[in-house]
């Protein structure tokens, strides 16, 4: 049995996923009124992301159940000890990654979230799941919080914050990614610059779309 499949984490994740499934941006009038073009623009904006995601502070913005399992499997199979996450939200993906660290014998997970109310919720969930001791939550803009005090070697990077910032966040940690490190980018279709970068072998990655909403990349140089 894995930490992922046992108490207290398994029932906690089941509850959180059910709550995430029931949540909808349509409940937020300002977002429900957006046209498709305006939604696309905001998702790809490098300047309006704080206000846009601030309006989503009460939504989990969770990875799918399948992506959660994928994260756990990648971290376990690679024997990950150091993980960086961009975009904590309510901590669902963080719980999967921390569970892998627990089952790998320990490690350090650094995750960044600029919305203070989400930091509170994520910390509560990680505490309830018995994994808070493995996680450092950095509150603030990841362009600043992930600029300093990172491990010398990073085994896995999860990108699941403001999509337009994926290239910038990758470049912040790129020099520390070990050969064979995985990079998982959720909803990367909103960041064409990121996709172009990781899909170019000249930049030192192998990369493929995985499922409907994930870009899975591996550092090769």
Secondary structure, DSSP 8 states (H G I E B T S, - for coil): --GGGSTTHHHHHHHHHHHHHH--GGGSHHHHT--HHHHHHHHH-SSSHHHHHHTTTTS-----HHHHHHHHHHHHHTT--EEEEE--TTSHHHHHHHHHHHHTT--EEEEEES-HHHHHHHHHHHHHTT-GGGEEEEES-HHHHTSSS--SSEEEEEE-S-GGGHHHHHHHHGGGEEEEEEEEEETGGG-HHHHHHHT-GGGSEEEEEETTTEEEEEE--
